[in-house]
Amino acid sequence: MHTVVVVAFPGISPFHLAVPTAVFGAQRHGVPALPYRVVVCAEQPGPLPTSGGYDVVVAHGLDALADADTVVLPSADTSVAPSSSLLAAVRAAHDRGARVVGLCLGSFLVAASGIADGREVATHWHAADELAARYPRVRVRPDVLWCDEGDVVTSAGVAAALDCCLHVVRADQGERVAAQIARSLVLAPHRDGSQAQFIPAPLAPSAGPDPVERAMAWAAQRLEQPADLDRWAAQVSMSRRTFTRRFRARTGTSPTQWLVERRLAHARMLLESTDEPVEAVAHACGYTTAAALRVHFASRYGTSPRRHRDAFRVVA
């Protein structure tokens, strides 16, 4: 049996506590028994309050991690500093060869333990900047549904914890077993796209006194037109070279890359709020063909414009 130890915390979300037990431990009709033994533990065994307004009773303490093959750290309160005893137990389990899985904000605990230094870590997109600032030794991925480093696996927010746990089962037991579990949970075995789809599109900048801001506002109003960097720079009386240098200093990216992001954000808005054909959406965003839009859209969001529309279409 493969022992999965799930660490529970005071105030934990019942959903986040239930996800690993539902994927690894539940017995379901039509799904063969899995070789997982799921144990829930806490620093202080006994009644544990949850964010749902009721308590759960946890029988095991952190010593359960000594027998873990996989340690699961569900979403935790990031305003509460993890105890030295918890971090030591996680490091000891990892050093012994256990796989450590951080779900959603549980990635903060993974980063705090030091086992992910120099490696990629996923978390909920809204907490990505905080995670990167607090733990600069990890490389935060705000766009993906999960990161798998082999012995360290982390997921994006909320429902992505299900995707991540299914991915772990797929890695352990194969595609067929993972598909059976997904079917029993009424989930897609593979979810299209990435977390980047869910990050709110930034608003177009308004023209201000800063020449770069004025240039951004000018370009945002002409997304359907071909990009001409010389003409763009001339709108604020700069040479191409000076404009590019000041634009990067102001935004951290190049004018061309910024324009790609704006065009894709506009495409998302049109796909979600109109019935315009994908070809028309592409032309409205400065792409000559729908195929060009599909290439950029898939590269940025991991899905197609049509699938994005199916998932996010706003019905009046």
N, C-alpha and C positions, 0 to 999 in steps of 0.2 A: 504493500500500500504506500502511496505517496501522501505524506502528511502536509496539509495546507493549514497554516496557523494564521488566523485573522486577528489582528490587534484592534480592540475596541477602545474608544475614548469617551470620557464624560461628555454628554451633549452631542454624540455622534448622530448623523442622519440615519434613520432606520433603512432608507433605501441603500445607502452606501454599505451598510453592514450586511444587508440581505444579498447584494449582488454576488459576491464570491461564494456565499453558501448556496445560492440558487444555481449558479453555473457548475461549481465543482461538487456540491454535496447532495443536491436534491435527486430523489428517485422519480423517474417519469415513465409514463406509459410509452412503450415503443422504443425506449432508449436503454441499451445495456448498462448494467451497473458499472460505474467508473471506478478505477483503482485509486480514488482519492478518499482520504480521511480528513474531514474538516473539523478544526478545533478553534473555538473563539476564546481569546484570552484578554486580560486587562491588567494594568499595573496593580489595581486594587480589586481583586475578585469580589463578587457579590452583586447587589443591585446597582445598575448603572443607568443614570438618566440619559434619555435620548432627546433629540430636538423635536420628536413627535409628541412630546408631552406624556410619555409613559416610560417606565423603566424596563430594562432587560436584566436577567440574572446571568452573570458570567461566572463560570465555575473555576477557570484556570487563571494562573498568574503568568508573568513573563517567563517563568522557567519552562513554559511550553515551547518557547522558541528553540530550546536546546535540541528538540527532536524534529524540528521543521525541515521539510524538503523545500517548501515554498513559504515565504512570509508575505502576507498581504497587509499593506498599510492603507486603509481606506481614508477618505477625505477627513481631514482634521481641522480644528480651529487654528488658523495660522497666527492668531494674536497670542496664543499660549505657547511659550517656549517649551520644546520637548525636554523631558527629564534626561539627565545623564544616564540613568539606569536603562531607560528605553533605548537610547541611542547605542549604548554599549551592547545591549542584547541583540539589536539589529546587526551591528558590526560583527559580533561573535558568530551569529548564525550565517552571515555572508562569508566570513572567513572560513567557516567550516564547510562551505560549499552550497549553502541554501540559495535559492533564487529569491530575490526581493522584488515585490510588485507594489508600486505606489499608484493608487487610484485617485485621479483628480488632485485635490490639494494634499493628498498623501505624498505627492512628489516633494513637498517641502520637507517632510521627515526623511525621505530618501536622500535629499541634498544635504540636510543637516548632519546625517550620519557620516558623510564623506565618501561613501562607497561609489558615488557617481561622478567624482571629480574628474574633469577632462572628458566627460562623456555627454551624450545627448539625453535630455529629459523633457518629457511632455507634461503639461498641466492644463488646467482650464485657461482659455485664452485671456480672460479678464485678469488673471493673476500672473501672467507670464512676465510682465515687467517687474513686478514685485519679487518674484522668484529669482530672476536674473540679477537684480540689484542686491538681494540678500545673500545669494550664493554665487558669486561671480566665477567660481571654478567649474560650474556646470554650464553646458550649452543648451539653452532653453529653446524648445521647438513649440511655438504657439499655434502652428498650423496643422499638425498631424493628429490623428486619433490615438495613436500610441507610438512609443519608441521601444524597441526591443534590442537591448545590448547583450542578450544572452542570460547573464546572471542578474541583470537589473532591467526591469520592465516598468514603464510608467505610462499613464494614460491621460487623455484630456478629460474634460469635465463631465460630470453627471452620467448621462446615458453612454458615453464613450467607455465607461468602466465595464459595461457589458461587452462591448466590442473587444476590449483588451483581454478580459477573462476568456472569451471565446477564442481569441488568438492564442492564448497560453494553452488551452485544451487542444487546439489545432496543432500546435508545435509538439505537444506531448503525445497525442493519441491519433493524429491524422485528420484529414479533411472530412472523411465520412462521418466520424463520431462527432466532430464539431458541428457539421451540418444537421445531424440528428438533434443535438441539443438546441441549436438555433431554432429548428422547426418546432420543438416542444415549447420553447419560450415565445414563439411567434415573432422571431427576429430574423432579419436578413443575415445569412452566414457571412457575407461581406457587405459592409455599408459603402455605397458610392460616395466618393468625395473625401473631403478632409475637414478639419475644424475651421479652416480658413473661410469656408462658406458662411459660418455663423458669426464671424467678426463683423460688427456693424461697419458699413461703408462710410468713410469720412466725408464730411460735407465739403463742398467746393469752397475754396477760400474766397473771401471778398476783397475787393481792391482796397489797399491801404497805402500808407506813405512809403512802405518798404518797396523798392522796385521789384524785388523778387516776388513779393505778394501780388503786385500789380500784374506781373508777367504770368503768374499762376492763374489769376482770375481771368486774364485775357484768353489763355489757352483753354481753360475749363469751359468757356462759352463757345468754343470752336472745336469741340472734340471730333466732329464729323469731318473736319478738314484735314488734308495731308499735313504731316508734321514737317516743318521747315525751321530748323534751329536758328538759322541766320535771321529769318523774318521775326521769329519769336524774340530773339535778343534785341532786334532793332526797335521793338515796341517800347523798350525801356532804355533806349539809346546806349546800348552796350555792344561791345564786340562779342562774337561767339565764344571766344576763349574766356573773356572776363565773366560773361554771363554764366557759363558752365561752372567756373570756379566758385562764383558767389552763390549759385544755386545749390551746389553740393554743400558749401559751408552752412547755408541756411537750412537745408532740409535733410542732409545726410545721404542724399541719393542724387543721381544724375537727372537732368531734365527729361531725357528719353524714358528712363525707368519710371519716373513720377508720372509721365503722361500715360504710359502703359497701365499703371495702377488706376489712374483716373478713368481711363476708357473702360477698363474691366469693371470698375465700380458702377459706372453709368450703365453698362450692359446688364449688370445684376439688377439694377433698379428697373430697367425696361422689361427684363424677363419676368420679374416678380409682379409688375404692376400693369402690364399691357398684354395684348394678344398679338402684337406685331410678330410676323414671321422672323425666324432667326436671321435670315438674310437681311431683312430690314433693320434689325437691331445691330447687326454687324456694320452696315453702312452708316447708321446714326452714331456709331462709336469710332468711326475713322478706319474701319477695316474694309478692304476692297471686296472680300468674299466671306461667306459664312465659315468656310474652311479655315481661314486665317483666325477668325474669332475663336473657333473651337480649339485650335492649337494653343493659343494664349490662355484661354479659359481653363483648359485641362492642365496646363503647366502650373497655373497659379492656384486653382481650387481643387484639382484632382477629380474633376467630373466634367460632364458636357453641359453646354447651355440648356439643352432640352431637359436633361435630368435635373438641373438646378431649378428650372421653371416648374417641373412637376413637384419638386419638394417644397418650394417656397412661394408658389403663386398665391397672391393675395386675391381672395374672392370678394367682390363688392357686396 
